[in-house]
Amino acid sequence: MQQQDIGNWRCQWRLEKREGDINACETPQDRLEWLKNTIPYEILEGEGNLLLNVGCDIIWDLVVGDSAVHFNNATATIGVGDSSTAAVATQTDLQAAVNKLYKAMEATYPTSAAQKATFKSSFGSAEANWVWNEWVVKATTCLNRKVEALGTKSSGTWTLETTITLS
């Protein structure tokens, strides 16, 4: 019997919507405390996204040491936009023409453990106030893209967390 290697890319995401503005916090520790102590008024969770071709390439470049791009706290972002254009592996970024914003990671993110990487960014009250139809994880190069209607943000703080598992 012939054995076949199979790799799995699994993405889970969670969007927490809160009243108030995380950007009023002065330090990364204050932001963590604010997130811990402010109860979301809505939580959305889901699975799935598309690993982009450029994301595959950057992963292999990182494996063989040919990349200066790293997905760490200083460089990784989550971007959100209003485009509902279907995700295709050949895309390289958000598809929104105007309404798009990339936010840095919260303190202590991204994390890596047990074949998983977790990314988390918060968008304050005056940021990304439009229909959220798409999101990406990016550090110069986009890793992935997800298209899903998550709602229309008009104020408050929305925090998007995504966990990617390779197995």
C-alpha positions in Angstrom: 0.0 0.0 0.0 1.3 3.4 -1.0 1.3 6.1 1.6 0.5 9.7 0.8 1.5 12.8 2.6 -1.3 15.2 3.3 -0.9 18.7 4.8 -3.8 20.6 6.4 -4.2 24.4 6.7 -7.0 25.2 9.1 -8.0 28.7 10.1 -10.4 29.6 12.9 -11.3 33.3 13.6 -13.2 35.2 16.3 -14.5 38.8 16.0 -15.4 40.5 19.3 -17.4 43.8 19.1 -17.2 46.2 22.1 -18.5 49.6 23.0 -15.8 52.1 23.8 -12.4 53.0 22.3 -9.3 50.8 22.9 -7.2 53.6 21.4 -7.8 55.7 24.6 -5.5 53.3 26.4 -2.0 54.7 26.8 0.1 51.5 27.1 0.0 48.0 25.6 -0.7 46.7 29.2 -3.7 49.1 29.4 -4.9 47.7 26.1 -4.7 44.1 27.4 -6.6 45.1 30.6 -9.2 47.0 28.6 -9.8 43.9 26.4 -10.0 41.7 29.5 -12.4 43.9 31.4 -14.7 45.1 28.6 -17.4 42.6 27.7 -18.2 42.2 24.0 -21.8 42.9 23.0 -21.4 40.5 20.1 -19.0 37.7 19.2 -18.8 36.1 15.8 -16.7 32.9 15.2 -16.0 30.9 12.1 -13.6 28.8 10.2 -11.8 28.8 6.9 -9.9 31.2 4.7 -7.6 30.9 1.7 -3.9 30.5 1.8 -2.6 32.8 -0.9 0.1 31.8 -3.4 2.3 34.6 -2.1 1.6 33.3 1.4 2.9 29.8 0.4 5.9 31.4 -1.2 6.8 33.4 2.0 6.3 30.3 4.2 8.9 28.4 2.1 11.2 31.4 2.0 11.1 31.6 5.8 11.8 27.8 6.0 14.9 28.0 3.9 16.1 31.3 5.3 15.6 33.4 2.2 13.2 36.0 3.6 13.6 39.1 5.7 9.8 39.2 6.2 8.8 37.8 9.6 5.3 37.6 11.1 6.2 39.0 14.5 4.8 41.6 16.8 6.8 44.4 15.1 5.7 43.6 11.6 2.5 41.5 11.5 -0.9 43.1 10.9 -4.5 42.2 10.3 -6.1 44.1 7.5 -9.8 44.6 7.0 -11.7 45.9 3.9 -15.1 46.3 2.4 -14.6 44.3 -0.8 -16.7 41.2 -1.3 -14.7 40.0 -4.3 -14.3 36.2 -4.0 -11.0 35.0 -2.6 -8.7 33.5 -5.2 -5.2 32.1 -4.5 -3.5 34.4 -7.0 -4.6 37.6 -5.1 -1.9 39.3 -3.1 -3.8 41.6 -0.7 -7.1 43.0 0.3 -9.3 43.8 -2.7 -10.9 47.0 -1.3 -10.0 50.0 -3.3 -10.4 52.6 -0.6 -12.0 51.3 2.6 -9.1 49.2 4.0 -7.0 49.4 7.1 -4.1 47.4 8.6 -3.6 47.3 12.3 -0.6 46.1 14.3 -0.8 43.2 16.7 -1.9 43.5 20.3 0.9 43.0 22.8 2.0 39.4 23.1 0.8 38.6 19.6 1.3 36.7 17.4 1.9 33.6 19.3 3.1 30.2 18.2 2.4 26.8 19.9 1.3 23.3 19.1 1.4 23.8 15.3 -0.6 27.0 15.6 0.0 30.7 15.0 -2.5 33.1 16.5 -2.8 36.8 15.4 -4.9 39.5 17.1 -5.5 43.1 16.2 -8.0 45.7 17.5 -9.6 48.5 15.5 -10.7 51.5 17.7 -13.8 53.6 17.6 -12.6 56.0 14.8 -11.0 53.2 12.6 -12.3 50.9 9.9 -15.9 52.3 10.1 -17.4 50.6 7.1 -18.8 47.2 6.0 -16.3 44.4 7.0 -16.3 41.9 4.1 -12.7 40.8 4.0 -9.6 40.3 6.1 -6.0 39.3 5.7 -2.9 38.5 7.9 0.0 40.5 6.5 3.7 41.3 7.2 4.7 43.1 3.9 3.3 40.0 2.2 -0.2 38.6 2.8 -0.5 35.1 4.1 -4.1 34.6 3.6 -7.5 36.1 2.7 -11.0 35.6 4.0 -14.2 36.9 2.5 -17.2 37.0 4.8 -19.8 39.6 5.8 -18.9 40.5 9.4 -21.1 43.5 9.8 -20.9 47.3 9.5 -18.7 49.0 12.1 -19.6 52.6 12.9 -18.0 53.0 16.3 -16.7 51.0 19.2 -13.8 48.6 19.2 -13.7 45.4 17.0 -11.0 42.9 17.8 -10.2 40.2 15.2 -8.3 37.1 16.2 -7.3 34.3 13.9 -5.6 31.0 14.6 -3.9 29.1 11.8 -3.1 25.5 12.3 -0.7 23.5 10.1 -0.8 19.7 10.4 
